[in-house]
Amino acid sequence: MTGPSPSDSPPSMLEREIRSQSRWLLTDIDGSGQATRSAYRRLSRPDVTHIIVAARGSSDNAARYAQYLWGRALRWSTHMAAPSLYSTQTPPRLSGAAVVGISQSGQSPDIVGVLAAARDQARPTVAITNDPTSPLAEIADVVVDLAVGPELSLAATKTFTASLRAVVAIASVAGSRELRAGLDRLPELFDQTVSMALETTRPLVELTNLDDPAGNLLTVVGRGTGHATAAEAALKIREIARLRAEAYSAPDLLHGPVAANGAGSAVLIIASPGQPLPYWSDLADRLIADGVRVTAIVSGPQSRLTAHLLHELPDDLPAWLFDFVAVPFGQVAALRLGLAKGLDVDRPRGLTKVTLTT
């Protein structure tokens, strides 16, 4: 294994920003809540039959979280946009749609283009962004400003979690006590999870085959809002540690990709309480029988799940909140694995803070 151990290195900017997230979650992103209320009103208009969300990168994973949360909590039919379709002269018809753009910088032309098409077709639009002066913000009817300040490390951390919080805050306008209570608990829970992840993820380095280019496959598995958490974890690990990390929902993994998970590979399971213990334990047992090194993030009742490494979260969390506060495990795993390989975790190769895709 190459590079210094994490304990030999001074804290990176990435680690400092991971630690700072609970502080930003304590900050009232939307002030009086006017923007989230306005966003909710736009998205729940009587003439809106479905929501289309446009995003890229980590914001795309926040969009996936919205797809499941809004679908479950509000029964909003929420779909992912195909931004390349909107770069043509005849974008899809958006009859009945409201369109949401999620972008940390608000500058990607293809995401702006989706909202521009919605504006041209007189459909309601919402922007969730960390730059209220960006092109995306300028074209939207309502702007939910994340207001978490600049990220100094290239990999997105606090802007991703702030985007998730904005998604939950919009849904909470409908009056769900569960969502509002969860938002109140979120900063403390998140702080505890960050501390736990920093203390307990070191063994993950040993469970991941860093020295075998043919066998260093790491798969992250979740379901529902946990699929968004899994996708973000895989993205962070791939960006920062340059590992072959990929994410699947549990059913999609079993529909073929599981064939690549054999001896020498590792799987991280986001064992959300949205599924019963046997669902996750059967998956873990199958993988372990094939020689896979399994790490799992579990809630209290699921701590009986067999795995090489378990991280246990409180057992009273609804699935959406469990999957939210599980996010730091993926961030810290990327940090640990990147440092173990001797990489610059603050400036991953090929990554820029603003990516202008068309």
C-alpha positions in Angstrom: 0.0 0.0 0.0 1.3 3.4 -0.9 1.4 6.8 0.7 1.3 7.9 4.3 -1.3 6.7 6.7 -4.1 9.2 7.4 -2.8 9.6 11.0 0.6 10.8 9.7 -0.9 13.6 7.6 -2.2 17.0 8.7 -5.9 17.5 8.2 -6.8 18.1 4.6 -9.2 20.8 3.5 -11.5 18.0 2.5 -11.5 16.7 6.1 -12.1 20.1 7.5 -15.1 20.7 5.2 -16.5 17.3 6.0 -16.3 18.2 9.7 -17.9 21.6 9.0 -21.1 20.3 7.5 -23.1 20.0 10.8 -22.4 23.7 11.4 -23.8 24.6 8.1 -26.8 22.4 8.7 -27.4 24.4 11.9 -27.6 27.6 9.8 -31.0 28.4 8.5 -30.3 28.1 4.8 -33.5 29.8 3.8 -33.8 32.4 6.5 -37.5 32.8 7.1 -38.3 29.9 4.8 -39.9 32.2 2.2 -38.0 30.6 -0.7 -38.8 27.0 0.2 -42.5 27.9 0.7 -42.5 29.6 -2.7 -40.8 26.6 -4.3 -43.4 24.3 -2.8 -46.2 26.5 -4.1 -44.8 26.4 -7.6 -44.2 22.7 -7.6 -47.7 21.9 -6.2 -49.7 24.1 -8.5 -53.0 22.5 -9.7 -51.7 22.4 -13.3 -48.5 20.5 -12.3 -48.8 16.7 -12.8 -45.1 15.8 -12.5 -41.7 17.2 -11.6 -38.6 17.1 -13.8 -35.2 17.6 -12.1 -32.1 18.6 -14.0 -28.7 18.2 -12.5 -25.2 16.8 -13.0 -22.6 15.2 -10.7 -23.3 15.3 -7.0 -26.3 17.5 -7.7 -27.6 14.6 -9.8 -27.4 12.4 -6.7 -29.4 15.1 -4.8 -31.9 15.0 -7.6 -32.2 11.2 -7.1 -32.8 11.8 -3.4 -35.6 14.3 -4.3 -37.1 11.7 -6.7 -37.6 9.2 -3.8 -38.4 11.7 -1.0 -40.9 13.7 -2.9 -42.4 10.6 -4.4 -42.9 9.1 -0.9 -43.7 12.1 1.2 -45.7 14.2 -1.3 -46.7 11.6 -3.9 -45.1 13.9 -6.5 -44.2 12.0 -9.6 -40.6 13.1 -10.0 -38.3 12.3 -12.9 -34.7 13.0 -14.0 -34.2 15.2 -17.0 -32.2 14.2 -20.0 -30.4 17.6 -20.5 -28.9 16.7 -23.9 -32.4 16.6 -25.3 -32.8 20.3 -24.5 -29.7 21.4 -26.4 -31.7 20.7 -29.7 -33.9 23.2 -31.4 -37.0 21.2 -30.4 -36.8 20.2 -26.7 -39.5 17.8 -25.3 -42.9 19.1 -24.5 -43.2 20.0 -20.8 -47.0 20.1 -20.6 -48.0 19.5 -16.9 -44.4 19.7 -15.7 -42.7 21.8 -13.2 -38.9 21.9 -13.6 -36.2 22.0 -10.8 -32.5 22.7 -11.5 -30.0 21.6 -8.9 -26.5 23.0 -9.4 -23.9 24.0 -6.8 -22.4 26.7 -9.2 -25.6 27.3 -11.2 -23.4 27.7 -14.3 -23.7 24.4 -16.3 -25.2 25.5 -19.7 -27.1 22.2 -20.1 -28.9 22.5 -16.8 -29.7 26.2 -17.5 -31.0 25.0 -20.9 -33.6 22.7 -19.3 -35.0 25.6 -17.2 -34.8 27.9 -20.3 -37.0 25.4 -22.2 -39.5 25.4 -19.3 -39.6 29.2 -19.2 -40.2 29.2 -23.0 -43.1 26.8 -22.4 -44.5 28.9 -19.5 -43.9 26.1 -17.0 -42.9 26.9 -13.3 -39.2 26.6 -12.4 -37.2 26.4 -9.2 -33.4 26.6 -8.8 -31.5 25.1 -5.9 -28.0 26.6 -6.0 -25.1 27.9 -3.9 -24.9 31.0 -6.2 -28.0 33.2 -6.3 -26.5 35.4 -9.0 -25.7 32.5 -11.3 -27.3 32.0 -14.8 -29.5 29.2 -13.3 -30.8 31.5 -10.6 -31.4 34.3 -13.0 -33.7 32.1 -15.2 -35.7 30.5 -12.4 -39.0 31.7 -10.9 -37.8 30.8 -7.4 -34.3 30.4 -6.1 -33.5 28.4 -3.0 -30.0 29.7 -2.0 -27.9 27.1 -0.2 -25.8 29.9 1.3 -23.0 27.6 2.6 -20.1 29.7 1.4 -17.4 28.6 -1.0 -16.1 25.0 -1.0 -12.3 25.1 -0.9 -11.8 21.4 -1.6 -12.7 20.5 -5.1 -14.9 17.5 -4.2 -18.5 18.6 -3.2 -19.4 17.9 0.4 -21.3 20.7 2.2 -23.0 21.8 -1.0 -24.3 18.3 -1.5 -25.7 17.9 2.0 -27.2 21.4 1.8 -28.9 20.4 -1.4 -30.5 17.4 0.4 -31.6 19.7 3.2 -33.2 22.0 0.7 -35.1 19.1 -0.9 -36.4 18.0 2.6 -37.2 21.6 3.5 -39.4 22.1 0.4 -41.2 18.8 1.2 -41.7 19.9 4.9 -43.8 22.9 3.8 -46.7 20.4 3.3 -46.8 20.1 7.1 -45.2 16.7 7.8 -44.3 16.5 11.5 -41.8 13.7 10.7 -39.9 15.8 8.2 -39.9 18.9 10.5 -38.8 16.9 13.5 -36.1 15.2 11.4 -34.8 18.6 10.2 -34.5 19.7 13.8 -32.5 16.6 14.7 -30.4 16.7 11.6 -27.4 18.9 12.7 -26.7 16.9 15.9 -27.2 13.6 14.2 -24.9 14.6 11.3 -22.2 15.8 13.7 -22.3 12.4 15.5 -22.2 10.5 12.3 -19.2 12.5 11.0 -17.3 11.8 14.2 -18.3 8.1 14.0 -17.2 7.8 10.4 -13.8 9.5 11.1 -13.3 7.0 14.0 -14.4 3.8 12.4 -13.7 3.9 8.6 -10.0 3.1 8.8 -10.6 -0.7 8.5 -12.3 0.0 5.2 -8.9 0.7 3.7 -7.8 -2.9 4.6 -11.1 -4.3 3.2 -10.5 -2.6 -0.2 -8.0 -4.2 -2.5 -6.0 -1.1 -3.3 -2.9 -3.0 -4.5 -4.7 -5.2 -7.1 -5.6 -3.2 -10.2 -7.8 -6.1 -11.4 -9.6 -6.6 -8.1 -10.1 -3.2 -6.6 -13.8 -3.0 -7.4 -15.9 -1.2 -4.7 -19.7 -1.3 -5.1 -22.0 0.7 -3.0 -25.6 -0.5 -2.6 -28.7 1.3 -1.4 -32.4 1.5 -2.1 -34.9 4.4 -2.2 -33.2 7.6 -0.8 -30.4 5.2 0.1 -29.7 4.7 -3.6 -28.9 8.5 -3.7 -26.5 8.0 -0.7 -24.9 5.1 -2.4 -24.4 6.9 -5.7 -22.8 9.9 -3.9 -20.5 7.6 -2.0 -19.3 5.9 -5.2 -18.8 9.2 -6.9 -16.7 10.6 -4.1 -14.6 7.4 -3.9 -14.0 7.4 -7.6 -13.2 11.1 -7.7 -10.9 11.2 -4.7 -9.4 7.8 -4.4 -9.4 6.8 -8.1 -11.0 3.4 -7.4 -13.4 1.6 -9.6 -16.3 2.5 -7.5 -19.9 2.1 -8.7 -23.4 2.3 -7.2 -26.5 0.3 -7.7 -29.9 -0.1 -6.1 -30.1 -3.5 -4.6 -32.5 -4.9 -7.2 -30.4 -3.6 -10.1 -27.3 -5.2 -8.6 -29.0 -8.6 -8.5 -30.1 -8.2 -12.1 -26.6 -8.9 -13.4 -23.9 -6.6 -12.1 -23.5 -8.8 -9.0 -21.6 -11.2 -11.3 -18.5 -8.9 -11.1 -18.5 -9.0 -7.3 -16.3 -11.9 -6.3 -13.3 -12.6 -4.2 -11.1 -9.5 -4.0 -14.0 -7.0 -4.4 -15.7 -5.0 -1.7 -19.3 -3.9 -1.2 -20.6 -1.1 1.1 -24.3 -1.6 1.9 -26.4 1.4 3.0 -28.9 -0.9 4.9 -31.7 1.6 5.2 -34.5 0.8 7.6 -36.9 1.3 4.7 -36.3 -2.4 4.0 -36.6 -5.2 6.6 -33.5 -6.9 8.1 -33.9 -10.1 6.0 -33.7 -8.1 2.8 -30.3 -6.8 3.7 -29.0 -9.8 5.5 -29.8 -12.1 2.6 -27.9 -9.8 0.3 -24.9 -9.6 2.7 -24.8 -13.4 3.1 -24.9 -14.0 -0.6 -22.0 -11.6 -1.2 -19.9 -13.0 1.7 -20.4 -16.5 0.4 -18.9 -15.3 -2.9 -15.8 -14.0 -1.1 -16.8 -10.3 -1.1 -15.7 -8.1 1.7 -18.8 -6.5 3.0 -19.1 -3.3 5.0 -22.6 -2.1 6.1 -24.2 1.0 7.6 -27.1 -0.3 9.7 -29.7 0.9 12.1 -30.0 -0.7 15.6 -32.4 -3.5 14.7 -30.3 -4.4 11.7 -27.0 -4.7 13.6 -27.4 -8.5 13.4 -26.6 -8.3 9.7 -23.4 -10.3 9.0 -20.6 -8.1 7.6 -16.8 -7.7 8.0 -17.4 -4.2 9.3 -20.6 -2.6 10.7 -21.3 1.1 11.4 -24.4 1.4 13.5 -26.8 4.5 13.4 -29.6 5.1 15.9 -32.5 2.8 15.5 -35.3 5.4 15.6 -34.5 7.1 12.3 -37.0 7.0 9.4 -35.4 5.8 6.1 -35.0 9.3 4.6 -33.2 10.6 7.6 -31.0 7.5 8.0 -30.0 7.8 4.4 -29.2 11.5 4.8 -27.0 11.1 7.9 -25.2 8.1 6.3 -23.7 10.4 3.7 -20.5 11.2 5.7 -19.5 7.5 5.6 -19.0 7.8 1.8 -17.2 11.1 2.2 -14.8 9.8 4.8 -14.3 6.5 3.0 -13.1 8.5 0.0 -10.9 10.6 2.2 -9.3 7.5 3.9 -8.8 5.6 0.7 -7.3 8.6 -1.1 -4.9 9.3 1.7 -3.9 5.6 1.8 -3.0 5.8 -1.9 -0.9 8.9 -1.3 -3.2 11.2 -3.4 -4.0 14.9 -3.1 -7.6 14.6 -1.7 -8.2 18.3 -2.0 -7.3 18.5 -5.7 -8.4 15.2 -7.4 -7.0 14.7 -10.9 -9.3 15.9 -13.7 -11.7 17.6 -11.3 -12.7 21.2 -11.5 -15.1 23.1 -9.2 -17.2 24.4 -12.1 -17.9 22.0 -15.0 -19.5 23.6 -18.0 -21.3 20.7 -19.7 -23.4 21.2 -22.8 
